Amino acid sequence: MVFLARMDAGRRGAAALEPAHLLDAVVREDQGELAARFAGAVTSSGPLRPPERSFFSAETASEILSTLERVLPPQAKPVADSADMQSSSALGETFAGATALATELHHEKVEPLHLVAAMLSIEGSGVAEILEQVGISREAVIAAIQS
């Protein structure tokens, strides 16, 4: 998923990988796009597969992605996939929050919904506002993680 976020950020010519790029990737993965885009790909945890159950409805996913298109306009010349890209401090905060939540919930690894919950924890962040506008709350995300 981070790979997908990096590809998208590079395509847009971003200077750094931001939480909005990660949200875009999380939503696309949730909708099965990652598995479809890289059909037959295998990771260290096995073959890429679409999620067994999507968290975002198709309508909600579409609304989030549409909003992100407006928030993440192309900024410059695309950056090659092979080039390194920095992560913003906000993205580092998102990863730290997701890791802390996974630890708090006694989960062995950070899953996409841990990242979404962490995004919602960062007050005043653009991604939190996007998620809240479509009715996604941190409590709902945590309930989904625990179900």
N, CA, C and O atoms as a GROMACS GRO file, in nm:
protein
  588
    1MET      N    1   0.082  -0.117   0.000
    1MET     CA    2   0.000   0.000   0.000
    1MET      C    3   0.088   0.125   0.000
    1MET      O    4   0.057   0.222  -0.070
    2VAL      N    5   0.195   0.126   0.077
    2VAL     CA    6   0.285   0.241   0.077
    2VAL      C    7   0.346   0.256  -0.062
    2VAL      O    8   0.369   0.368  -0.108
    3PHE      N    9   0.372   0.144  -0.127
    3PHE     CA   10   0.424   0.148  -0.264
    3PHE      C   11   0.326   0.219  -0.356
    3PHE      O   12   0.365   0.302  -0.438
    4LEU      N   13   0.198   0.186  -0.344
    4LEU     CA   14   0.096   0.252  -0.425
    4LEU      C   15   0.089   0.401  -0.394
    4LEU      O   16   0.076   0.483  -0.486
    5ALA      N   17   0.099   0.437  -0.267
    5ALA     CA   18   0.098   0.579  -0.228
    5ALA      C   19   0.219   0.650  -0.289
    5ALA      O   20   0.207   0.762  -0.338
    6ARG      N   21   0.335   0.585  -0.286
    6ARG     CA   22   0.456   0.645  -0.342
    6ARG      C   23   0.443   0.664  -0.493
    6ARG      O   24   0.483   0.768  -0.546
    7MET      N   25   0.388   0.565  -0.560
    7MET     CA   26   0.369   0.576  -0.706
    7MET      C   27   0.278   0.694  -0.738
    7MET      O   28   0.306   0.772  -0.829
    8ASP      N   29   0.169   0.707  -0.664
    8ASP     CA   30   0.074   0.815  -0.689
    8ASP      C   31   0.138   0.951  -0.661
    8ASP      O   32   0.120   1.045  -0.738
    9ALA      N   33   0.210   0.960  -0.550
    9ALA     CA   34   0.276   1.087  -0.515
    9ALA      C   35   0.377   1.124  -0.624
    9ALA      O   36   0.387   1.241  -0.663
   10GLY      N   37   0.450   1.028  -0.673
   10GLY     CA   38   0.546   1.054  -0.779
   10GLY      C   39   0.479   1.097  -0.908
   10GLY      O   40   0.526   1.187  -0.976
   11ARG      N   41   0.368   1.032  -0.941
   11ARG     CA   42   0.293   1.068  -1.062
   11ARG      C   43   0.246   1.213  -1.054
   11ARG      O   44   0.237   1.282  -1.156
   12ARG      N   45   0.215   1.257  -0.934
   12ARG     CA   46   0.167   1.394  -0.913
   12ARG      C   47   0.281   1.495  -0.896
   12ARG      O   48   0.256   1.615  -0.886
   13GLY      N   49   0.405   1.446  -0.892
   13GLY     CA   50   0.519   1.536  -0.877
   13GLY      C   51   0.533   1.592  -0.737
   13GLY      O   52   0.586   1.702  -0.719
   14ALA      N   53   0.486   1.519  -0.638
   14ALA     CA   54   0.492   1.567  -0.500
   14ALA      C   55   0.636   1.573  -0.450
   14ALA      O   56   0.721   1.493  -0.490
   15ALA      N   57   0.662   1.668  -0.363
   15ALA     CA   58   0.795   1.682  -0.304
   15ALA      C   59   0.816   1.579  -0.193
   15ALA      O   60   0.929   1.539  -0.166
   16ALA      N   61   0.707   1.535  -0.129
   16ALA     CA   62   0.716   1.439  -0.019
   16ALA      C   63   0.587   1.357  -0.014
   16ALA      O   64   0.483   1.400  -0.064
   17LEU      N   65   0.597   1.242   0.044
   17LEU     CA   66   0.482   1.154   0.064
   17LEU      C   67   0.402   1.207   0.182
   17LEU      O   68   0.457   1.226   0.291
   18GLU      N   69   0.273   1.231   0.162
   18GLU     CA   70   0.185   1.292   0.261
   18GLU      C   71   0.074   1.196   0.304
   18GLU      O   72   0.048   1.098   0.235
   19PRO      N   73   0.009   1.222   0.417
   19PRO     CA   74  -0.103   1.138   0.459
   19PRO      C   75  -0.213   1.128   0.353
   19PRO      O   76  -0.278   1.023   0.342
   20ALA      N   77  -0.236   1.231   0.276
   20ALA     CA   78  -0.339   1.225   0.171
   20ALA      C   79  -0.304   1.121   0.066
   20ALA      O   80  -0.393   1.053   0.015
   21HIS      N   81  -0.176   1.106   0.032
   21HIS     CA   82  -0.134   1.002  -0.063
   21HIS      C   83  -0.162   0.864  -0.004
   21HIS      O   84  -0.207   0.773  -0.073
   22LEU      N   85  -0.135   0.851   0.127
   22LEU     CA   86  -0.158   0.723   0.193
   22LEU      C   87  -0.307   0.692   0.201
   22LEU      O   88  -0.348   0.578   0.180
   23LEU      N   89  -0.389   0.792   0.230
   23LEU     CA   90  -0.534   0.770   0.233
   23LEU      C   91  -0.583   0.724   0.097
   23LEU      O   92  -0.664   0.632   0.089
   24ASP      N   93  -0.536   0.786  -0.008
   24ASP     CA   94  -0.572   0.746  -0.144
   24ASP      C   95  -0.540   0.597  -0.164
   24ASP      O   96  -0.623   0.522  -0.215
   25ALA      N   97  -0.421   0.556  -0.123
   25ALA     CA   98  -0.380   0.417  -0.139
   25ALA      C   99  -0.463   0.323  -0.052
   25ALA      O  100  -0.499   0.214  -0.096
   26VAL      N  101  -0.493   0.364   0.071
   26VAL     CA  102  -0.573   0.279   0.161
   26VAL      C  103  -0.712   0.256   0.101
   26VAL      O  104  -0.762   0.144   0.100
   27VAL      N  105  -0.774   0.362   0.051
   27VAL     CA  106  -0.907   0.350  -0.007
   27VAL      C  107  -0.902   0.261  -0.131
   27VAL      O  108  -0.987   0.174  -0.150
   28ARG      N  109  -0.803   0.282  -0.215
   28ARG     CA  110  -0.792   0.200  -0.337
   28ARG      C  111  -0.766   0.053  -0.304
   28ARG      O  112  -0.821  -0.036  -0.369
   29GLU      N  113  -0.683   0.027  -0.204
   29GLU     CA  114  -0.659  -0.111  -0.162
   29GLU      C  115  -0.788  -0.172  -0.107
   29GLU      O  116  -0.821  -0.286  -0.137
   30ASP      N  117  -0.859  -0.095  -0.026
   30ASP     CA  118  -0.985  -0.140   0.033
   30ASP      C  119  -1.086  -0.180  -0.075
   30ASP      O  120  -1.166  -0.270  -0.055
   31GLN      N  121  -1.080  -0.112  -0.188
   31GLN     CA  122  -1.173  -0.139  -0.297
   31GLN      C  123  -1.120  -0.246  -0.394
   31GLN      O  124  -1.183  -0.273  -0.496
   32GLY      N  125  -1.006  -0.306  -0.361
   32GLY     CA  126  -0.950  -0.415  -0.442
   32GLY      C  127  -0.863  -0.370  -0.558
   32GLY      O  128  -0.820  -0.452  -0.639
   33GLU      N  129  -0.836  -0.240  -0.568
   33GLU     CA  130  -0.758  -0.190  -0.681
   33GLU      C  131  -0.613  -0.236  -0.679
   33GLU      O  132  -0.555  -0.263  -0.784
   34LEU      N  133  -0.554  -0.245  -0.562
   34LEU     CA  134  -0.414  -0.286  -0.553
   34LEU      C  135  -0.396  -0.427  -0.608
   34LEU      O  136  -0.305  -0.452  -0.688
   35ALA      N  137  -0.482  -0.519  -0.566
   35ALA     CA  138  -0.472  -0.657  -0.615
   35ALA      C  139  -0.498  -0.665  -0.764
   35ALA      O  140  -0.434  -0.742  -0.835
   36ALA      N  141  -0.593  -0.585  -0.814
   36ALA     CA  142  -0.623  -0.585  -0.957
   36ALA      C  143  -0.509  -0.523  -1.037
   36ALA      O  144  -0.474  -0.572  -1.145
   37ARG      N  145  -0.451  -0.416  -0.984
   37ARG     CA  146  -0.345  -0.344  -1.055
   37ARG      C  147  -0.217  -0.427  -1.065
   37ARG      O  148  -0.144  -0.418  -1.163
   38PHE      N  149  -0.192  -0.508  -0.962
   38PHE     CA  150  -0.071  -0.589  -0.959
   38PHE      C  151  -0.107  -0.738  -0.952
   38PHE      O  152  -0.056  -0.812  -0.868
   39ALA      N  153  -0.195  -0.780  -1.041
   39ALA     CA  154  -0.242  -0.919  -1.044
   39ALA      C  155  -0.123  -1.015  -1.053
   39ALA      O  156  -0.033  -0.997  -1.135
   40GLY      N  157  -0.125  -1.115  -0.968
   40GLY     CA  158  -0.019  -1.215  -0.966
   40GLY      C  159   0.100  -1.177  -0.880
   40GLY      O  160   0.191  -1.258  -0.862
   41ALA      N  161   0.102  -1.057  -0.826
   41ALA     CA  162   0.214  -1.014  -0.743
   41ALA      C  163   0.213  -1.089  -0.610
   41ALA      O  164   0.108  -1.121  -0.555
   42VAL      N  165   0.333  -1.116  -0.560
   42VAL     CA  166   0.348  -1.186  -0.433
   42VAL      C  167   0.437  -1.102  -0.343
   42VAL      O  168   0.542  -1.052  -0.385
   43THR      N  169   0.394  -1.087  -0.218
   43THR     CA  170   0.473  -1.014  -0.118
   43THR      C  171   0.528  -1.112  -0.016
   43THR      O  172   0.504  -1.233  -0.027
   44SER      N  173   0.600  -1.063   0.082
   44SER     CA  174   0.654  -1.150   0.186
   44SER      C  175   0.544  -1.220   0.265
   44SER      O  176   0.568  -1.325   0.324
   45SER      N  177   0.423  -1.162   0.266
   45SER     CA  178   0.312  -1.224   0.338
   45SER      C  179   0.219  -1.302   0.246
   45SER      O  180   0.112  -1.346   0.288
   46GLY      N  181   0.260  -1.319   0.121
   46GLY     CA  182   0.181  -1.400   0.029
   46GLY      C  183   0.131  -1.320  -0.091
   46GLY      O  184   0.168  -1.204  -0.108
   47PRO      N  185   0.048  -1.382  -0.174
   47PRO     CA  186  -0.002  -1.313  -0.293
   47PRO      C  187  -0.096  -1.198  -0.258
   47PRO      O  188  -0.168  -1.203  -0.158
   48LEU      N  189  -0.093  -1.095  -0.341
   48LEU     CA  190  -0.186  -0.983  -0.322
   48LEU      C  191  -0.326  -1.030  -0.355
   48LEU      O  192  -0.350  -1.089  -0.461
   49ARG      N  193  -0.417  -1.003  -0.265
   49ARG     CA  194  -0.557  -1.041  -0.285
   49ARG      C  195  -0.644  -0.923  -0.247
   49ARG      O  196  -0.606  -0.840  -0.164
   50PRO      N  197  -0.762  -0.915  -0.308
   50PRO     CA  198  -0.855  -0.810  -0.265
   50PRO      C  199  -0.899  -0.838  -0.122
   50PRO      O  200  -0.897  -0.953  -0.078
   51PRO      N  201  -0.939  -0.734  -0.049
   51PRO     CA  202  -0.982  -0.757   0.090
   51PRO      C  203  -1.106  -0.848   0.093
   51PRO      O  204  -1.189  -0.845   0.003
   52GLU      N  205  -1.114  -0.927   0.199
   52GLU     CA  206  -1.231  -1.014   0.215
   52GLU      C  207  -1.358  -0.932   0.234
   52GLU      O  208  -1.466  -0.971   0.190
   53ARG      N  209  -1.343  -0.818   0.301
   53ARG     CA  210  -1.456  -0.731   0.330
   53ARG      C  211  -1.407  -0.587   0.325
   53ARG      O  212  -1.313  -0.551   0.395
   54SER      N  213  -1.471  -0.506   0.243
   54SER     CA  214  -1.433  -0.366   0.233
   54SER      C  215  -1.488  -0.288   0.352
   54SER      O  216  -1.598  -0.316   0.400
   55PHE      N  217  -1.411  -0.191   0.399
   55PHE     CA  218  -1.458  -0.102   0.504
   55PHE      C  219  -1.539   0.011   0.444
   55PHE      O  220  -1.645   0.046   0.496
   56PHE      N  221  -1.490   0.068   0.335
   56PHE     CA  222  -1.557   0.180   0.270
   56PHE      C  223  -1.658   0.129   0.169
   56PHE      O  224  -1.628   0.040   0.090
   57SER      N  225  -1.778   0.185   0.171
   57SER     CA  226  -1.874   0.151   0.066
   57SER      C  227  -1.819   0.208  -0.065
   57SER      O  228  -1.733   0.296  -0.064
   58ALA      N  229  -1.869   0.158  -0.177
   58ALA     CA  230  -1.825   0.208  -0.307
   58ALA      C  231  -1.852   0.358  -0.319
   58ALA      O  232  -1.770   0.432  -0.373
   59GLU      N  233  -1.966   0.402  -0.268
   59GLU     CA  234  -2.002   0.544  -0.275
   59GLU      C  235  -1.908   0.630  -0.191
   59GLU      O  236  -1.862   0.735  -0.235
   60THR      N  237  -1.879   0.584  -0.068
   60THR     CA  238  -1.789   0.658   0.020
   60THR      C  239  -1.649   0.662  -0.039
   60THR      O  240  -1.584   0.766  -0.037
   61ALA      N  241  -1.604   0.550  -0.090
   61ALA     CA  242  -1.471   0.545  -0.152
   61ALA      C  243  -1.462   0.642  -0.268
   61ALA      O  244  -1.364   0.715  -0.282
   62SER      N  245  -1.564   0.644  -0.351
   62SER     CA  246  -1.567   0.734  -0.466
   62SER      C  247  -1.562   0.880  -0.421
   62SER      O  248  -1.492   0.962  -0.481
   63GLU      N  249  -1.637   0.912  -0.318
   63GLU     CA  250  -1.640   1.049  -0.267
   63GLU      C  251  -1.503   1.090  -0.210
   63GLU      O  252  -1.457   1.202  -0.234
   64ILE      N  253  -1.439   1.000  -0.135
   64ILE     CA  254  -1.306   1.030  -0.080
   64ILE      C  255  -1.206   1.050  -0.193
   64ILE      O  256  -1.130   1.147  -0.192
   65LEU      N  257  -1.205   0.960  -0.290
   65LEU     CA  258  -1.109   0.970  -0.400
   65LEU      C  259  -1.131   1.095  -0.483
   65LEU      O  260  -1.035   1.158  -0.529
   66SER      N  261  -1.256   1.132  -0.502
   66SER     CA  262  -1.287   1.254  -0.576
   66SER      C  263  -1.235   1.377  -0.501
   66SER      O  264  -1.178   1.468  -0.562
   67THR      N  265  -1.254   1.380  -0.372
   67THR     CA  266  -1.204   1.491  -0.290
   67THR      C  267  -1.052   1.495  -0.294
   67THR      O  268  -0.993   1.602  -0.306
   68LEU      N  269  -0.988   1.379  -0.285
   68LEU     CA  270  -0.842   1.375  -0.289
   68LEU      C  271  -0.788   1.424  -0.423
   68LEU      O  272  -0.682   1.486  -0.428
   69GLU      N  273  -0.860   1.397  -0.531
   69GLU     CA  274  -0.817   1.447  -0.662
   69GLU      C  275  -0.808   1.600  -0.661
   69GLU      O  276  -0.718   1.657  -0.722
   70ARG      N  277  -0.900   1.664  -0.592
   70ARG     CA  278  -0.898   1.810  -0.583
   70ARG      C  279  -0.790   1.860  -0.488
   70ARG      O  280  -0.731   1.966  -0.509
   71VAL      N  281  -0.764   1.782  -0.382
   71VAL     CA  282  -0.666   1.822  -0.281
   71VAL      C  283  -0.523   1.794  -0.328
   71VAL      O  284  -0.429   1.862  -0.287
   72LEU      N  285  -0.507   1.695  -0.413
   72LEU     CA  286  -0.374   1.653  -0.458
   72LEU      C  287  -0.354   1.678  -0.608
   72LEU      O  288  -0.328   1.584  -0.683
   73PRO      N  289  -0.364   1.802  -0.652
   73PRO     CA  290  -0.343   1.826  -0.795
   73PRO      C  291  -0.197   1.803  -0.832
   73PRO      O  292  -0.110   1.812  -0.745
   74PRO      N  293  -0.169   1.774  -0.958
   74PRO     CA  294  -0.028   1.762  -0.999
   74PRO      C  295   0.047   1.890  -0.962
   74PRO      O  296  -0.001   2.000  -0.988
   75GLN      N  297   0.164   1.873  -0.902
   75GLN     CA  298   0.240   1.988  -0.853
   75GLN      C  299   0.360   2.021  -0.940
   75GLN      O  300   0.401   2.137  -0.947
   76ALA      N  301   0.415   1.924  -1.004
   76ALA     CA  302   0.536   1.945  -1.082
   76ALA      C  303   0.553   1.828  -1.178
   76ALA      O  304   0.462   1.747  -1.197
   77LYS      N  305   0.667   1.824  -1.236
   77LYS     CA  306   0.700   1.714  -1.326
   77LYS      C  307   0.700   1.583  -1.246
   77LYS      O  308   0.749   1.580  -1.133
   78PRO      N  309   0.645   1.475  -1.301
   78PRO     CA  310   0.642   1.348  -1.228
   78PRO      C  311   0.780   1.305  -1.181
   78PRO      O  312   0.882   1.335  -1.244
   79VAL      N  313   0.782   1.233  -1.070
   79VAL     CA  314   0.906   1.180  -1.012
   79VAL      C  315   0.910   1.031  -1.044
   79VAL      O  316   0.812   0.959  -1.020
   80ALA      N  317   1.020   0.985  -1.099
   80ALA     CA  318   1.034   0.843  -1.137
   80ALA      C  319   1.012   0.752  -1.017
   80ALA      O  320   1.049   0.785  -0.904
   81ASP      N  321   0.951   0.637  -1.042
   81ASP     CA  322   0.925   0.540  -0.935
   81ASP      C  323   1.054   0.496  -0.867
   81ASP      O  324   1.053   0.460  -0.749
   82SER      N  325   1.165   0.498  -0.940
   82SER     CA  326   1.293   0.452  -0.885
   82SER      C  327   1.359   0.556  -0.795
   82SER      O  328   1.454   0.524  -0.723
   83ALA      N  329   1.311   0.681  -0.797
   83ALA     CA  330   1.371   0.787  -0.717
   83ALA      C  331   1.319   0.782  -0.573
   83ALA      O  332   1.202   0.752  -0.549
   84ASP      N  333   1.408   0.812  -0.479
   84ASP     CA  334   1.367   0.820  -0.339
   84ASP      C  335   1.276   0.940  -0.319
   84ASP      O  336   1.290   1.042  -0.387
   85MET      N  337   1.184   0.927  -0.225
   85MET     CA  338   1.095   1.038  -0.191
   85MET      C  339   1.087   1.046  -0.039
   85MET      O  340   1.070   0.945   0.029
   86GLN      N  341   1.098   1.166   0.012
   86GLN     CA  342   1.088   1.186   0.156
   86GLN      C  343   0.943   1.168   0.201
   86GLN      O  344   0.849   1.184   0.123
   87SER      N  345   0.929   1.136   0.328
   87SER     CA  346   0.797   1.133   0.392
   87SER      C  347   0.784   1.260   0.474
   87SER      O  348   0.880   1.305   0.536
   88SER      N  349   0.665   1.318   0.473
   88SER     CA  350   0.641   1.438   0.553
   88SER      C  351   0.637   1.402   0.700
   88SER      O  352   0.619   1.286   0.736
   89SER      N  353   0.654   1.502   0.785
   89SER     CA  354   0.644   1.478   0.929
   89SER      C  355   0.503   1.431   0.967
   89SER      O  356   0.486   1.352   1.059
   90ALA      N  357   0.402   1.481   0.895
   90ALA     CA  358   0.263   1.439   0.921
   90ALA      C  359   0.246   1.290   0.891
   90ALA      O  360   0.171   1.221   0.960
   91LEU      N  361   0.313   1.241   0.788
   91LEU     CA  362   0.303   1.099   0.756
   91LEU      C  363   0.374   1.018   0.864
   91LEU      O  364   0.326   0.911   0.903
   92GLY      N  365   0.487   1.067   0.912
   92GLY     CA  366   0.556   1.000   1.022
   92GLY      C  367   0.468   0.993   1.146
   92GLY      O  368   0.465   0.891   1.216
   93GLU      N  369   0.396   1.100   1.173
   93GLU     CA  370   0.302   1.104   1.286
   93GLU      C  371   0.190   1.002   1.266
   93GLU      O  372   0.146   0.937   1.361
   94THR      N  373   0.145   0.988   1.142
   94THR     CA  374   0.040   0.890   1.111
   94THR      C  375   0.090   0.747   1.136
   94THR      O  376   0.020   0.667   1.198
   95PHE      N  377   0.211   0.717   1.090
   95PHE     CA  378   0.267   0.584   1.112
   95PHE      C  379   0.287   0.556   1.261
   95PHE      O  380   0.258   0.447   1.309
   96ALA      N  381   0.335   0.656   1.334
   96ALA     CA  382   0.356   0.639   1.479
   96ALA      C  383   0.223   0.616   1.550
   96ALA      O  384   0.213   0.530   1.638
   97GLY      N  385   0.120   0.691   1.512
   97GLY     CA  386  -0.012   0.673   1.573
   97GLY      C  387  -0.071   0.537   1.542
   97GLY      O  388  -0.132   0.475   1.628
   98ALA      N  389  -0.053   0.491   1.419
   98ALA     CA  390  -0.105   0.360   1.380
   98ALA      C  391  -0.033   0.247   1.454
   98ALA      O  392  -0.095   0.149   1.495
   99THR      N  393   0.097   0.262   1.470
   99THR     CA  394   0.175   0.162   1.543
   99THR      C  395   0.134   0.158   1.689
   99THR      O  396   0.120   0.051   1.748
  100ALA      N  397   0.114   0.276   1.748
  100ALA     CA  398   0.071   0.282   1.888
  100ALA      C  399  -0.067   0.218   1.906
  100ALA      O  400  -0.090   0.146   2.003
  101LEU      N  401  -0.157   0.244   1.812
  101LEU     CA  402  -0.291   0.185   1.821
  101LEU      C  403  -0.285   0.033   1.807
  101LEU      O  404  -0.352  -0.038   1.882
  102ALA      N  405  -0.206  -0.016   1.713
  102ALA     CA  406  -0.194  -0.162   1.696
  102ALA      C  407  -0.139  -0.225   1.824
  102ALA      O  408  -0.185  -0.331   1.865
  103THR      N  409  -0.042  -0.161   1.885
  103THR     CA  410   0.015  -0.211   2.011
  103THR      C  411  -0.090  -0.209   2.122
  103THR      O  412  -0.104  -0.305   2.197
  104GLU      N  413  -0.164  -0.098   2.131
  104GLU     CA  414  -0.268  -0.084   2.233
  104GLU      C  415  -0.375  -0.193   2.218
  104GLU      O  416  -0.428  -0.243   2.318
  105LEU      N  417  -0.405  -0.230   2.094
  105LEU     CA  418  -0.508  -0.331   2.068
  105LEU      C  419  -0.451  -0.473   2.065
  105LEU      O  420  -0.523  -0.569   2.037
  106HIS      N  421  -0.321  -0.486   2.096
  106HIS     CA  422  -0.251  -0.614   2.100
  106HIS      C  423  -0.251  -0.684   1.963
  106HIS      O  424  -0.267  -0.806   1.955
  107HIS      N  425  -0.234  -0.606   1.858
  107HIS     CA  426  -0.225  -0.661   1.723
  107HIS      C  427  -0.078  -0.673   1.684
  107HIS      O  428   0.004  -0.588   1.720
  108GLU      N  429  -0.046  -0.778   1.613
  108GLU     CA  430   0.093  -0.805   1.576
  108GLU      C  431   0.145  -0.712   1.467
  108GLU      O  432   0.265  -0.684   1.461
  109LYS      N  433   0.056  -0.664   1.382
  109LYS     CA  434   0.102  -0.577   1.274
  109LYS      C  435   0.001  -0.465   1.249
  109LYS      O  436  -0.116  -0.474   1.285
  110VAL      N  437   0.052  -0.362   1.186
  110VAL     CA  438  -0.032  -0.247   1.152
  110VAL      C  439  -0.107  -0.278   1.023
  110VAL      O  440  -0.047  -0.314   0.922
  111GLU      N  441  -0.237  -0.264   1.029
  111GLU     CA  442  -0.323  -0.288   0.913
  111GLU      C  443  -0.372  -0.153   0.860
  111GLU      O  444  -0.358  -0.051   0.928
  112PRO      N  445  -0.430  -0.151   0.739
  112PRO     CA  446  -0.477  -0.024   0.683
  112PRO      C  447  -0.573   0.054   0.773
  112PRO      O  448  -0.565   0.177   0.778
  113LEU      N  449  -0.662  -0.013   0.842
  113LEU     CA  450  -0.756   0.060   0.927
  113LEU      C  451  -0.688   0.123   1.049
  113LEU      O  452  -0.738   0.223   1.102
  114HIS      N  453  -0.576   0.067   1.095
  114HIS     CA  454  -0.499   0.134   1.200
  114HIS      C  455  -0.451   0.270   1.147
  114HIS      O  456  -0.452   0.370   1.219
  115LEU      N  457  -0.410   0.272   1.021
  115LEU     CA  458  -0.364   0.398   0.959
  115LEU      C  459  -0.478   0.499   0.949
  115LEU      O  460  -0.459   0.617   0.975
  116VAL      N  461  -0.596   0.451   0.912
  116VAL     CA  462  -0.712   0.540   0.900
  116VAL      C  463  -0.746   0.598   1.037
  116VAL      O  464  -0.773   0.718   1.049
  117ALA      N  465  -0.747   0.514   1.140
  117ALA     CA  466  -0.776   0.563   1.275
  117ALA      C  467  -0.672   0.667   1.317
  117ALA      O  468  -0.706   0.768   1.379
  118ALA      N  469  -0.547   0.643   1.284
  118ALA     CA  470  -0.441   0.739   1.318
  118ALA      C  471  -0.461   0.871   1.244
  118ALA      O  472  -0.440   0.978   1.301
  119MET      N  473  -0.502   0.864   1.118
  119MET     CA  474  -0.529   0.986   1.041
  119MET      C  475  -0.638   1.069   1.107
  119MET      O  476  -0.632   1.192   1.110
  120LEU      N  477  -0.739   1.000   1.160
  120LEU     CA  478  -0.850   1.069   1.226
  120LEU      C  479  -0.810   1.129   1.360
  120LEU      O  480  -0.880   1.215   1.413
  121SER      N  481  -0.698   1.083   1.416
  121SER     CA  482  -0.652   1.134   1.545
  121SER      C  483  -0.575   1.264   1.533
  121SER      O  484  -0.552   1.331   1.634
  122ILE      N  485  -0.534   1.300   1.413
  122ILE     CA  486  -0.454   1.420   1.394
  122ILE      C  487  -0.548   1.537   1.368
  122ILE      O  488  -0.595   1.558   1.256
  123GLU      N  489  -0.576   1.611   1.474
  123GLU     CA  490  -0.672   1.721   1.466
  123GLU      C  491  -0.628   1.826   1.365
  123GLU      O  492  -0.511   1.863   1.358
  124GLY      N  493  -0.724   1.873   1.288
  124GLY     CA  494  -0.699   1.979   1.192
  124GLY      C  495  -0.629   1.933   1.065
  124GLY      O  496  -0.596   2.014   0.979
  125SER      N  497  -0.608   1.802   1.053
  125SER     CA  498  -0.542   1.756   0.931
  125SER      C  499  -0.644   1.745   0.819
  125SER      O  500  -0.761   1.716   0.843
  126GLY      N  501  -0.600   1.769   0.701
  126GLY     CA  502  -0.689   1.763   0.585
  126GLY      C  503  -0.751   1.626   0.566
  126GLY      O  504  -0.868   1.616   0.529
  127VAL      N  505  -0.674   1.520   0.592
  127VAL     CA  506  -0.730   1.386   0.572
  127VAL      C  507  -0.837   1.355   0.675
  127VAL      O  508  -0.937   1.291   0.644
  128ALA      N  509  -0.818   1.402   0.798
  128ALA     CA  510  -0.922   1.381   0.900
  128ALA      C  511  -1.049   1.451   0.858
  128ALA      O  512  -1.158   1.396   0.874
  129GLU      N  513  -1.037   1.571   0.807
  129GLU     CA  514  -1.156   1.645   0.762
  129GLU      C  515  -1.226   1.573   0.647
  129GLU      O  516  -1.349   1.567   0.644
  130ILE      N  517  -1.150   1.520   0.554
  130ILE     CA  518  -1.210   1.447   0.440
  130ILE      C  519  -1.287   1.326   0.492
  130ILE      O  520  -1.401   1.302   0.450
  131LEU      N  521  -1.226   1.250   0.582
  131LEU     CA  522  -1.292   1.131   0.637
  131LEU      C  523  -1.417   1.169   0.717
  131LEU      O  524  -1.520   1.103   0.706
  132GLU      N  525  -1.406   1.272   0.795
  132GLU     CA  526  -1.521   1.316   0.875
  132GLU      C  527  -1.635   1.366   0.787
  132GLU      O  528  -1.752   1.346   0.820
  133GLN      N  529  -1.602   1.432   0.676
  133GLN     CA  530  -1.706   1.483   0.585
  133GLN      C  531  -1.790   1.371   0.525
  133GLN      O  532  -1.907   1.392   0.492
  134VAL      N  533  -1.732   1.252   0.511
  134VAL     CA  534  -1.808   1.140   0.455
  134VAL      C  535  -1.864   1.050   0.565
  134VAL      O  536  -1.916   0.941   0.538
  135GLY      N  537  -1.854   1.097   0.690
  135GLY     CA  538  -1.916   1.025   0.801
  135GLY      C  539  -1.831   0.917   0.864
  135GLY      O  540  -1.884   0.831   0.935
  136ILE      N  541  -1.701   0.919   0.841
  136ILE     CA  542  -1.612   0.819   0.901
  136ILE      C  543  -1.558   0.876   1.032
  136ILE      O  544  -1.499   0.984   1.034
  137SER      N  545  -1.578   0.804   1.142
  137SER     CA  546  -1.527   0.847   1.272
  137SER      C  547  -1.420   0.748   1.319
  137SER      O  548  -1.415   0.633   1.276
  138ARG      N  549  -1.336   0.798   1.408
  138ARG     CA  550  -1.232   0.712   1.465
  138ARG      C  551  -1.296   0.594   1.538
  138ARG      O  552  -1.246   0.481   1.532
  139GLU      N  553  -1.404   0.620   1.607
  139GLU     CA  554  -1.473   0.514   1.682
  139GLU      C  555  -1.523   0.404   1.588
  139GLU      O  556  -1.512   0.286   1.619
  140ALA      N  557  -1.578   0.444   1.474
  140ALA     CA  558  -1.628   0.345   1.377
  140ALA      C  559  -1.513   0.262   1.319
  140ALA      O  560  -1.527   0.142   1.298
  141VAL      N  561  -1.400   0.328   1.295
  141VAL     CA  562  -1.284   0.256   1.241
  141VAL      C  563  -1.233   0.156   1.345
  141VAL      O  564  -1.204   0.041   1.310
  142ILE      N  565  -1.222   0.197   1.470
  142ILE     CA  566  -1.174   0.107   1.574
  142ILE      C  567  -1.271  -0.009   1.594
  142ILE      O  568  -1.229  -0.123   1.615
  143ALA      N  569  -1.400   0.019   1.587
  143ALA     CA  570  -1.500  -0.089   1.597
  143ALA      C  571  -1.480  -0.189   1.482
  143ALA      O  572  -1.490  -0.310   1.504
  144ALA      N  573  -1.452  -0.140   1.363
  144ALA     CA  574  -1.430  -0.230   1.248
  144ALA      C  575  -1.301  -0.310   1.268
  144ALA      O  576  -1.295  -0.428   1.232
  145ILE      N  577  -1.199  -0.248   1.323
  145ILE     CA  578  -1.074  -0.319   1.349
  145ILE      C  579  -1.098  -0.434   1.446
  145ILE      O  580  -1.043  -0.542   1.430
  146GLN      N  581  -1.180  -0.410   1.545
  146GLN     CA  582  -1.202  -0.509   1.650
  146GLN      C  583  -1.306  -0.615   1.612
  146GLN      O  584  -1.322  -0.713   1.684
  147SER      N  585  -1.375  -0.596   1.501
  147SER     CA  586  -1.477  -0.695   1.465
  147SER      C  587  -1.421  -0.811   1.386
  147SER      O  588  -1.495  -0.902   1.349
   0.00000   0.00000   0.00000
